[in-house]
Every structure is written in C-alpha cells, then in structure tokens.
Amino acid sequence: MTQHSTGEHRPRTAGWHVAVVALSALALAVALGACGSASKESAGAVNISGLTTAEARLDAARQIPAKFEAPGPAVDASKASGKTACLIAADLSVPFSKNAQDGAIQALKAAGVKVIQLDHKYDPALAARLFDQCINQHADVIVSDSLPSDLLAQPISDARNAGIPYVETYINDPGPLPADARKRGVTAQINICTGCGGRLMSDWVIADSGGKANAVGIWDQGTPVGKFQYTAMEQELNGLCPTCSFKLQSVPSPLEWATRLPTMTQSIVLDQSVKYLMPVYDDMATIMAPAVSSGGADGRVKIVSYNANASALKIIKDGGPIKADAGELPSWIGYALADQLLRILTGEKPVENENIPIRLFDTTNIASIDLNAPPETWYGVDFKSAYLKLWGLK
C-alpha cells in the first residue's frame, strides 16, 4: 500500500527508502491537513504498452482543441439582465485567479449582469464577512473560489435564508454536485479537470524518461482540489509505469509558497537520483525553477506542472528547468463560470461539466506559441463568440 509521512526526507543509504506498490489496487487517502509522501520501487521491465498509451495522450493534448463543445442547452441570457452576481475570488494576486475572474466579469457584463468582485485570500473568516457584504448588497447569486462548503456552512446557510443561490468553484473535478455540498445549500459548481492535468503531467514524465522516472510531486494543502490532481498523478504513474518511482511532499498553503518552496526544492534535488519535480500548480513551478539552478541540478532535474500561465511557458521557451505545462485557458474558465451563473439566474438547470478543454505545452510545440499575443490565441478556438451565441447575445 502507499506510504505517507510528514513530508520530510528520511535518512537514506542508497536513495530514498520506498515501498513496493501492487499495481492492481491503488487508493490514495490523504487528509487535507496532513503532509505526505508516496513512493514506489523502480523494478522490473519497462511497460511498453504504458509508454505507448502515455505518448498517445500527449500527442492529442499538444494539439489545438478541435472545437467548442456546448455544455448544455441554449440560455436566454436577456432574462438575467439587471441582476447582480457577487464573485469572491480566492486570491486576485495569483494570475490564474485574476484572469479567470476577468473572463467571468467580461462575459457577465455582456449579458447585462452587474458584478461585485471581492477577494477572500483563502481565509474562511474573511469569506464569511464577504458573504454578508454580498447579502447586504442584495446579490442574486454568490460565488466563492477554492474554499470547500464545510468551511462556509454558516455563510451558505445565511445566503440560502436570504434566497440567494450559492455556486462553489475549484473544489471537485467535473461531475454531479456531491450530496454533502447540496445538503449544505450549494446550488451548483464549476470545475476544471485537475485530474486530467495530473494524468498529463505523469504521462509526460513517463514518456520523457522512457518509463524509468524518479519523480517528486509537490502539492498544496490549502487548495482542496489538488487532491484530485495528485491522486491522478500517482495512479497514472503506478498504472502505466512499474519502473517509475514517485514521492509526494506538501506545503501548507499558497501563502507560504514563496518562503517554503525554494528551500524544499534545494533539499529535494540534493538526491542525485531525482530527475523530475511535479508541482501541482505552475505558480509553484516558477518559484521552484531558480532553486533547481541554485541547487546545481540544471540539466538533471526537469519540472512539469499545470495551469499554463505565461510566466511558466516563457521558462519552457527559454530552455529553463520547466519543460512541460498543461492547462485550461483562464478566460475560457471565466466564460464557463458565467455560463453556469446565467443558467441559475434565468431559472435553467445547472450543468455538470462545462467541457473546458486542456492543452499541453512543451518543447515540441512551444516555438509555435506567441507568448506576447493574447492567451486565447494559444488555444485557437473562438469560445467567446460560441458562448455569446449559446446565450442568444450574438
């Protein structure tokens, strides 16, 4: 079974001590507040079928998405005109969060919806006060990013008592709204497929290493949706690559990335057997990249991550330690959030999956990407026009 520890490196004699994992049954169970590590012994022959599978998934993910796939029936957005949406961001200083919010605001304003934008900075107590602000300003719908409903039970109840539906974001992978969230009063959710991102990260490591990777994943306890990503990372490595080794370490919250990640990175790369670092978000990766260099691991250690922010893609293009980055387009995510909100504001049924595509960027396709151009050009689909048409606004 998978082992977990405090996230610290244990003394070693010939590499890190690891445990043999049975490929037929793997389940990762990590409490959100716990630091952990997971590993598997590199032994046996390379799984050629696993390599082929990983490479095929990568080839598909590197391509421009084929088309816009409507998430559900058309919506008469004119019915939402004049209503107010209260958007409580997780942290507007993070590019992903701000860019997604900007997309949602642009889309909602196109539909005549008024927007109140706030920022809870991962603080449930502050989020509760911001809920009160939304309620007092008579919002017609409230959205909060990245805080699970069990931490917001009372504010959600207050909103429900005021007749205001609540939408949570980035807590799960796409799918049906969990029963416990519905019981707490959550009306709907909007999610990206972080599990898809985690699988692609592992596929890249498997293919690049020829099925012989020694990798360390780094996840963030302060962002619950990360559990879907690191679970997918580990399951993909264990399922397709019996000759790969994977360990997991953690940092407590995004507020500590800048102070904790450089030291953690330098400590990890002291182990000469480590070849890959897999931070779950590329805002972590951009902090870690200089530490790979200062730790003397340039050329040996490669970073693969998720979110496809411009700063991380530039490091790929410049030949730095970040070598691959998968992600959805933040402005597309914002339009998807607007779509879900418009469905609620017009009395339509929420959808379970907004069908937001993911693309992988690495050294095979980064030369074709103009990082000075709008990020929408990196994905090549006119999703904005498609959504406006779906809403009857074009």
N, C-alpha and C positions, 0 to 999 in steps of 0.2 A: 504494500500500500504506500501511498505518497507520504513522505515525512514533512513535518513543518517544525520550524524552530523560531527563535526570537528574531531572526533576520540577521544575526551576527555570523561571521565566518568562524567555524570551529577549527581547532588546531588540526594540522594535517601532516602526513608524512609523504605520501605520493599522490598529490592532488587532493581535492575535497573528497571527504567520505560521502558515498552515495548509496542509495538503496535500489535494488533491482525491482522494476515495476512490471507486473503482469499486464500484458497488452490487452487481454480480453475484458478487463473490467477496471476502469479508472474513474474515480469520482473525487473531485477536489472540494473540500469543505473547509473554508477559512472564515472565521468570524471577522466582521468588518473592522473591528478594532484591534486585531492581532497582527503582529509582524510574522511573516512566514517565509520559508524557503522550501522548494521542492526539487528533487533531483532524481536522475535515473542513470544507471550504469551503462556506459558505452561498451557494448559487447555484441558479438555475432556479426553476421554478414549484412552488408548494406541492402535495404529493401528497395529493389529496383522498381517495383510497382509503386511504392510510395513516392520515389523520386519522380516517376513519370506523372503521377497524379498532381504532385506539387507544382511541377513545371507547367502542366496544362492549365492549372488555375491561375498561375502567374501570367501566362501568355494572354489569357482572357482579361484579367484585371488591368493589364497595362494599356488596353485599348480604350479609345474614347467610347463612353456609353452609347449604346445603339440608338436609343430614342427615349422620349419621355413616356412614362407609363402612369396613366391617371390612377390615383389612389382609390377612387370611388366615383359615384355618380356626380353629375354636374351640380353646381350650387348657384342659387340666385343671390349673389353677394350684395345686391342692392338692398336686400332686407336688413342687412347689418349696418347700413349707413347711419351715422349719428350715434352709434353705440360706442362704449368705451372698453378697451382692453388694458388691463394692468399687468405689465411684464416685469417680473422680478428676476433679474439676471443673477447668475452665480458669482461672476467676477468680471466686470467690464474692462479690467486691465489686461485680461487674457484675450489675445487676438481672436481665437475661435469663438469665444462667448460674445464678444462685441460684434464680430462680423455676422454671426447668426442672428443676433438681435437686430442689427441694422437691416438685414434682409426681411425679417418679420415686420418691422416698422414700415419699410417701404411698401410691402405688399398690403398691409392693413390700411395704410393711408390711401392707397389706390382704390380701396373699397369704401372709403369714406369713414373708416373706423378711427376714433380718437385713441391715442396711446398715452399711457402713463408708464414711464420707464424708471425702475428702481434697481438697487443692487444690494443683495444680502451678504455677499462676500463669505459664503459658506458658514454663516453664523445663524443657527436656528432662532436664537433670541431676537436678533435683528430682523430676521424674516418675519417673525410673529408681529413685530411692530409695523413692518411694512404692509402686512395683510390688513392691519387696522387702517392704515392710510388708504389702501385700495377700497376698503369697505366704506370709509368715511367720504371718499370721493365718488361713491356710487358707481363703481365699475360694474360692467355687465359680465365680465369673465376675468379670472385671475390665473396667471401662470407663474410657476416658480421653477427655476432650474436646479437640478442636481442635489436636491435635498429630499430624502425619502419621506413618504407621508407619515410614517410613525414618529418622525421628529416634528411634524407640523400638525398633529392631530387636533389640537385645540383651535389653531387659526383656521384650519379647513372647516371645522365644525362651525366656527363663527361665520365664515363665508356662506356656508350652506344655510345657516339660520337667516342670513340676510338675503337669501335667494340668489346667490352668486355662484355659478359653477366654477370648479377648480380643475386646471389641467396641469399635470406634472410632466417634466421633461428629463431625459437622460438618466432614468432610473433603471430601466429594463432594456432588453432588446425588443424589436418589434414583435407584436403579437397581442393576444387578448389582455385586457386590463386585469391584473391579478385580483383575486377575490378580496384579499385583505385591504388593498387600496380602495376598491369600490366600497367596502364596508365603512371605511374612514371618511367617505364622501368625495373621493376623487371621481371626476366625471369622465375624464379621458386622459390619454398620454400621447406624447410624441417622442419617438426614439429613433436613434440611428443604430445600425447593426454593428456594435462594437465587437461582437463575437466574430463577425465577418472580417473585421480589421485584424483581430488576433490571429485568425487562421491564416490570413495572407502573410502576416509577419513571420509566422512559423514556416509557411511554405517557402518564403524567400530564403530563410536560414537553411532549411533542408536542402534546397536546390543549390544554393551558393556553396555550401560545404560538401556537396556530393554525398550527403547523408551521414556526415561524421561531425556534427556540430557540438561544441561545448558552449552553451549559452546561459546567460543570466537575465531573467526578467525582473523589471522593477515596476512595482505598481504603487498606487496612491490610495491609502486608506480613506482619505477624505472624499473620494468620489466613488460612490457605491457601484455605479455602472461598470467600473473597472473589473469587477469580479467576473462578468461575462467575458470580458476580453482575455484576462489571464487564464481563465478556465479553458477557453478555446485554444489559446496558445499552447497550453500544456497537453490538451487532448490531441491536438494535431501532431505535435512532436512525438508523443507517445504512440499514436496510432500509425503514423507513416514512417517513423524513423527509429527503429530499435537500437540503432548505433549512435543516436544523439543523446546528449546529456543536458538537462535543464534544471536550473535552480531559480528560486523566486525570493526576492527581497522586497522590502517595503519602506516607504516614507510616510510619516503620519498624516500630512495634509499639504495642499498646494502652497500654503503659507510658509512651509519650510523647505520648499524645493531649492531655493537659491542658496541656503546655508548648508543643507544636508547632502544634496546630490553630488557636488564636486568631491567632497571627502569620500563619500560612498563609492564613487566611480574609481578614484585613485586606489582605494583599498581592493576593489574587485579585480582591477587589471593587474595587480601585483602577481596574481596567479597566472603564470605563463600559459596555462592550458586553456584559458578563457579566450574565445575568439569572437563572440557575439554578445552585444548588450541589447536588450529588448525592452526599453521603457514604454509604458502603455500610451504615453502622450508625447508628441514631439516638442512641446514646450519644455518637457523634461530633457529631451534629447539635445536641444540646443544649449542647455546648461551643462550637460554631461560632455559634449564634444570637446571643449577645451581641456577638460580634465583627462580625457583619453590621451591627448597630446602631451600635457604636462606630466602624465604618468608614464611616459615613454612607450606607449602602446600604439602609436601611429603605424599603420600598415598591418598590424596584427589583429587589432580589435575593430570590428565593424558594428555600427549602430543601425538598427532597423526599428521604425516606430510607426505612429498612427496619428492622423489628423490632417496631414498635407498642408501645413502652414508654409507661407512663403519663405520665412527665415530658415526653416529646415530644408526646404527644397533648394535654397541657394547653397547650403553647405554641400548637398549632393552634387550640384552643378560645379562647384568649385573644387571638387575632389577631396572633401573633408571626410571625417570619420562616419558621418551619417551617409548610409549607402542606399537606403530604401525607405519609403514613407507612403503609407496608404491612407486614403481619407475621402470623406464626402465633402462636397462644396458647402461651406458655411452659409452662403447666401441662399443656396437651394434649401438647406435645412430651415432657414428662416421663412421662406415661402411655404414650406411644408407645415411649419407651425401655424402660419397664418391660415392655411387651408383647414387645419383642424379647428381653429378658433372660429372661422367663418361658418363651418358646419354647425358648431354649437350655437353661435349667435343667431343663426337662421332656423334653428329647430331641427336640423338634419342629424342623422345618426353619425357619431364619430367613426372614423376608420381605424383599423388595427395596424395598418402598415402604409406609410406614405411613399414607399418604393423609391427611396433616395439611393441612387447608385454610388458605388465606391470605385475609386480608381487607384492603381498603384503607380508610383513614380520611383524610378531607379535609374541607374546609369544607362539602361537600354533605351529610355525614351526622354530623359530629362533635357537632352540637347534640343528637342523639338518644342520645348515649353519656353515661352517668353515670360519670364517672371516679372517683367515690367508692365505687362499687359494685365487687364482685369482677370481675376481668377476664373471667371466664367468661361474665358477662352480656353482654359486648361481642360475643360470637360466637354466642350463642343456641342452642347445641347441648349437650345433656346427655351429653357424651362420657364422663364418668366412669362413669355407670351403664351406658353401652353397652360400655365395656371390661370392667367387672366382670361383666356378663352373658356377654361373649365368653370370659372366663376361668372361668366356672362359679362365680362368687362372689356372684351375685345371681339 
